Amino acid sequence: MQKDSGPLVPLHWIGFGYAALVASGGIIGYAKAGSVPSLAAGLFFGGLAGLGAYQLSQDPRNIWVFLATSGTLAGIMGMRFYHSGKFMPAGLIAGASLLMVAKLGISVLGKPHQ
């Protein structure tokens, strides 16, 4: 019987990609529109998501910073998308954040408690 080697891509690597997406969104917002708030928010939330992904890589049960960050972004950017109707950037970040919240929830619920 073959042992299950886990997911194809570890969750923390997906988290690092998500963090890069958030941070690059802030940088692009600054480059295109000169928006300092976009730059600050992108780097802040991207940094928090990166920290959460790092914590996840050290202990797969330590999801709280990552969950709070992606949940907050899902709410904020979801509201921006709802009011503006523009997919870029609010809809993209809201969608990615919702996927991260779902992925974190599935990973927690799918593992036996230790």
N, C-alpha and C positions, 0 to 999 in steps of 0.2 A: 504494500500500500504506500502510495506516495504522500509525503508530508506537504501540507499546504504552505507555500512560501510567502503567503500574504498577497497584498495588492500588487499590481504591475508597477505602479508608481507610488512610492510612499506618500502619505498625506502631507508630511512636512515639505516635500518638494513642490507639491501643488500649492502649498501655502506660500513658499518663497516666490513662486511665479505670480500668485495673486498680489503679494506685497509689491513686487516689481511693477505690476499693472497699475496699482493704485498710485505709487510714487511717480511713475512715468506720466500718468494722467495729469497730475498736478504740474509737472514740468512742462508738458505740452500746453496746458491751459495758460501757463505763464508766457511761454514762447509765442503762442498765437494771439493772445488777447492782452498780454501784459498784466494778467490777474495775479497779484501778490497773494490774495486769500486762497486762490486755487493752488498755488505753489506751496503755501504754508500747510494747508489742509492735506494735500497730496503727500507731502513729505512726512507730516505728523502721523497720519493714518497708515501710510506705507511702512513707516518705521515701526509702529505698533504691530502691524500685521507680520512684519519680519521678525520682531521679538517673539510674537506668538508662535510662528512657525519654528523658530529656534527652540523655544521651550518644548514644543511638540516633538522635535527631533530628540530631545534629551529624555523626555518621559511622555509616552503616548497618551497618558491620562491627564496631562496638564494642558487642558484646552481653553482655560477660562479667558486669558488675555485675547487669544485669537477669536474666540466665540464672541466676546464683547465687542471687539473691533469690527468684525464682519457684520454682526447684528446691527451695530450703530450705523455703519455705512449703508446697509440695506435699507434701514429706515429713512435716513437723511436723503440718500440719493433716490430712493423710491418715491419720496414725496416730491422731490425736484422733477423727476420724470413725469409723475402724475400731473403736476401743474404746468410743465412746459411742453410735454409731449415729444420732446427731443430725445432720441435714443443716445446720441453722443453729447456729452459723456455720461450723463446721469443714468440713462437706461442700461448702458453697458456695465457700469460699476454696481448698480442696484442688482442686476441679474447675476453678475459674478459673486457678489456678496451673498445673495440668497442661496446660490449653489454651494458656497463655502459653509454657510450655516447648516444646510441640509447634509453636506458631506461630513461635517463634524458631528452632527446628531446621529447619523447612521453609524459612524465609527464608534461612538460611545455606546450606543444601544446594541451594536453587534458584538461587542467584546464582553466576555464574562467578567464579573466584578472580582477583584482580588483582595 
